[in-house]
Amino acid sequence: MPMLKSEDVRRKTPDQLRDDLANLKKEQFNLRFQKATGQLENTSRVREVRRDIARIKTVLGEKSRTASAS
């Protein structure tokens, strides 16, 4: 899964974002496990996943604030 673009994230519904977030957290767990066992090959993916998680959380927060303000 390539790094997400913020425009793509903003187009998604909150349910889709929560699904993506769950998948990214699973991937992050697996990457941490691979790193601990010395099997991690693509070390830059750890950083990408962490940033994608932050990007999704930011957009979810924005969407919930605009929904509650309306």
N, CA, C and O of each residue as an XYZ file, in Angstrom:
280
protein
N       0.846     -1.177      0.000
C       0.000      0.000      0.000
C       0.896      1.246      0.000
O       1.688      1.433      0.923
N       0.778      2.097     -1.027
C       1.613      3.292     -1.081
C       1.147      4.345     -0.074
O       0.048      4.258      0.474
N       2.000      5.331      0.154
C       1.661      6.384      1.094
C       0.419      7.137      0.619
O       0.270      7.399     -0.574
N      -0.457      7.481      1.537
C      -1.704      8.160      1.203
C      -1.462      9.643      0.986
O      -0.605     10.252      1.625
N      -2.241     10.214      0.064
C      -2.197     11.652     -0.155
C      -3.338     12.278      0.625
O      -4.402     11.676      0.769
N      -3.123     13.481      1.125
C      -4.152     14.092      1.966
C      -5.444     14.340      1.196
O      -6.524     14.281      1.784
N      -5.362     14.618     -0.107
C      -6.602     14.823     -0.885
C      -7.414     13.528     -0.935
O      -8.641     13.552     -0.832
N      -6.716     12.392     -1.094
C      -7.406     11.104     -1.129
C      -8.063     10.807      0.213
O      -9.180     10.293      0.268
N      -7.361     11.133      1.293
C      -7.891     10.881      2.632
C      -9.133     11.737      2.872
O     -10.118     11.257      3.434
N      -9.092     12.989      2.455
C     -10.223     13.900      2.692
C     -11.473     13.504      1.910
O     -12.588     13.827      2.320
N     -11.297     12.808      0.789
C     -12.455     12.389     -0.021
C     -13.213     11.217      0.599
O     -14.368     10.973      0.251
N     -12.579     10.502      1.501
C     -13.190      9.291      2.062
C     -14.184      9.634      3.165
O     -14.111     10.693      3.790
N     -15.114      8.706      3.385
C     -16.078      8.869      4.467
C     -15.410      8.488      5.784
O     -14.397      7.788      5.788
N     -15.977      8.948      6.911
C     -15.391      8.566      8.200
C     -15.310      7.051      8.402
O     -14.353      6.566      9.005
N     -16.298      6.295      7.908
C     -16.251      4.836      8.043
C     -15.085      4.248      7.259
O     -14.391      3.355      7.746
N     -14.871      4.746      6.049
C     -13.735      4.271      5.252
C     -12.421      4.616      5.941
O     -11.480      3.822      5.936
N     -12.362      5.807      6.536
C     -11.141      6.220      7.220
C     -10.865      5.332      8.436
O      -9.718      4.972      8.699
N     -11.912      4.986      9.168
C     -11.725      4.111     10.333
C     -11.244      2.724      9.904
O     -10.418      2.111     10.579
N     -11.766      2.236      8.777
C     -11.299      0.944      8.248
C      -9.817      1.023      7.863
O      -9.030      0.137      8.196
N      -9.455      2.095      7.159
C      -8.055      2.284      6.770
C      -7.156      2.388      7.995
O      -6.055      1.839      8.018
N      -7.635      3.097      9.012
C      -6.866      3.259     10.236
C      -6.615      1.907     10.910
O      -5.508      1.633     11.374
N      -7.642      1.074     10.957
C      -7.485     -0.255     11.563
C      -6.462     -1.082     10.782
O      -5.621     -1.759     11.372
N      -6.541     -1.020      9.454
C      -5.590     -1.770      8.624
C      -4.160     -1.272      8.820
O      -3.223     -2.067      8.894
N      -3.999      0.051      8.903
C      -2.663      0.611      9.093
C      -2.101      0.250     10.464
O      -0.902      0.006     10.597
N      -2.958      0.214     11.483
C      -2.480     -0.160     12.819
C      -2.036     -1.620     12.840
O      -1.062     -1.964     13.509
N      -2.752     -2.484     12.106
C      -2.332     -3.887     11.992
C      -0.987     -3.978     11.289
O      -0.098     -4.718     11.708
N      -0.853     -3.205     10.203
C       0.414     -3.216      9.468
C       1.548     -2.698     10.351
O       2.651     -3.243     10.336
N       1.270     -1.640     11.122
C       2.290     -1.097     12.013
C       2.736     -2.144     13.037
O       3.926     -2.273     13.327
N       1.775     -2.883     13.578
C       2.100     -3.945     14.531
C       2.990     -4.992     13.870
O       3.995     -5.413     14.443
N       2.615     -5.413     12.658
C       3.408     -6.423     11.943
C       4.819     -5.922     11.634
O       5.788     -6.675     11.731
N       4.926     -4.644     11.261
C       6.247     -4.083     10.981
C       7.108     -4.048     12.233
O       8.301     -4.347     12.179
N       6.503     -3.680     13.372
C       7.256     -3.674     14.631
C       7.720     -5.082     14.983
O       8.832     -5.280     15.473
N       6.854     -6.051     14.726
C       7.203     -7.448     15.010
C       8.364     -7.883     14.116
O       9.304     -8.526     14.584
N       8.298     -7.533     12.832
C       9.374     -7.882     11.903
C      10.689     -7.229     12.327
O      11.752     -7.843     12.240
N      10.606     -5.982     12.785
C      11.818     -5.288     13.211
C      12.435     -5.986     14.419
O      13.652     -6.148     14.499
N      11.583     -6.395     15.355
C      12.079     -7.044     16.568
C      12.735     -8.387     16.263
O      13.679     -8.790     16.943
N      12.234     -9.078     15.245
C      12.786    -10.391     14.913
C      13.874    -10.304     13.841
O      14.417    -11.325     13.420
N      14.192     -9.077     13.400
C      15.256     -8.897     12.420
C      14.861     -9.240     10.997
O      15.731     -9.472     10.157
N      13.564     -9.276     10.706
C      13.102     -9.635      9.366
C      12.655     -8.440      8.539
O      12.245     -8.609      7.390
N      12.725     -7.237      9.095
C      12.234     -6.043      8.404
C      13.191     -5.652      7.289
O      14.372     -5.406      7.535
N      12.681     -5.595      6.063
C      13.521     -5.220      4.920
C      13.309     -3.763      4.532
O      14.274     -3.031      4.309
N      12.041     -3.336      4.450
C      11.736     -1.973      4.017
C      11.544     -1.099      5.256
O      10.421     -0.918      5.728
N      12.635     -0.566      5.773
C      12.561      0.202      7.021
C      11.811      1.522      6.854
O      11.252      2.031      7.825
N      11.786      2.078      5.664
C      11.095      3.354      5.453
C       9.580      3.202      5.560
O       8.873      4.184      5.782
N       9.082      1.986      5.403
C       7.640      1.756      5.487
C       7.102      2.070      6.883
O       5.952      2.484      7.029
N       7.936      1.872      7.912
C       7.527      2.170      9.292
C       7.144      3.644      9.398
O       6.109      3.988      9.968
N       7.980      4.495      8.851
C       7.731      5.941      8.885
C       6.497      6.304      8.073
O       5.688      7.119      8.515
N       6.338      5.710      6.883
C       5.175      5.989      6.038
C       3.879      5.618      6.744
O       2.913      6.381      6.724
N       3.861      4.451      7.364
C       2.651      3.988      8.052
C       2.322      4.916      9.206
O       1.161      5.276      9.406
N       3.333      5.304      9.965
C       3.105      6.211     11.099
C       2.522      7.539     10.624
O       1.619      8.083     11.260
N       3.025      8.052      9.528
C       2.524      9.320      8.991
C       1.118      9.174      8.411
O       0.291     10.075      8.549
N       0.846      8.030      7.758
C      -0.502      7.792      7.242
C      -1.518      7.737      8.384
O      -2.622      8.269      8.269
N      -1.133      7.087      9.490
C      -2.018      7.018     10.655
C      -2.299      8.429     11.169
O      -3.444      8.765     11.468
N      -1.267      9.244     11.271
C      -1.444     10.620     11.748
C      -2.329     11.415     10.795
O      -3.177     12.193     11.233
N      -2.131     11.222      9.493
C      -2.913     11.935      8.488
C      -4.392     11.577      8.625
O      -5.251     12.459      8.592
N      -4.688     10.292      8.778
C      -6.075      9.846      8.904
C      -6.690     10.378     10.200
O      -7.828     10.847     10.197
N      -5.949     10.308     11.301
C      -6.478     10.817     12.574
C      -6.774     12.311     12.492
O      -7.768     12.778     13.048
N      -5.921     13.060     11.806
C      -6.133     14.494     11.651
C      -7.427     14.766     10.884
O      -8.237     15.595     11.298
N      -7.613     14.068      9.774
C      -8.805     14.287      8.949
C     -10.060     13.831      9.692
O     -11.095     14.494      9.611
N      -9.986     12.711     10.415
C     -11.134     12.264     11.206
C     -11.522     13.314     12.247
O     -12.705     13.578     12.459
N     -10.524     13.906     12.892
C     -10.784     14.957     13.868
C     -11.439     16.171     13.236
O     -12.370     16.748     13.799
N     -10.951     16.555     12.066
C     -11.536     17.697     11.358
C     -12.985     17.413     10.990
O     -13.860     18.261     11.164
N     -13.227     16.206     10.477
C     -14.585     15.837     10.068
C     -15.525     15.797     11.269
O     -16.680     16.209     11.158
N     -15.057     15.312     12.403
C     -15.941     15.244     13.578
C     -16.216     16.643     14.128
O     -17.308     16.903     14.633
N     -15.240     17.543     14.036
C     -15.463     18.909     14.501
C     -16.454     19.639     13.605
O     -17.312     20.369     14.101
N     -16.347     19.449     12.282
C     -17.279     20.127     11.383
C     -18.678     19.542     11.511
O     -19.669     20.259     11.369
N     -18.765     18.234     11.780
C     -20.068     17.594     11.941
C     -20.753     18.069     13.221
O     -21.969     18.260     13.240
N     -19.977     18.260     14.290
C     -20.585     18.693     15.554
C     -20.880     20.196     15.531
O     -21.747     20.666     16.268
N     -20.174     20.943     14.697
C     -20.408     22.394     14.611
C     -21.668     22.700     13.802
O     -22.261     23.767     13.961
N     -22.080     21.773     12.937
C     -23.249     22.013     12.075
C     -24.541     21.837     12.810
O     -25.611     22.003     12.226
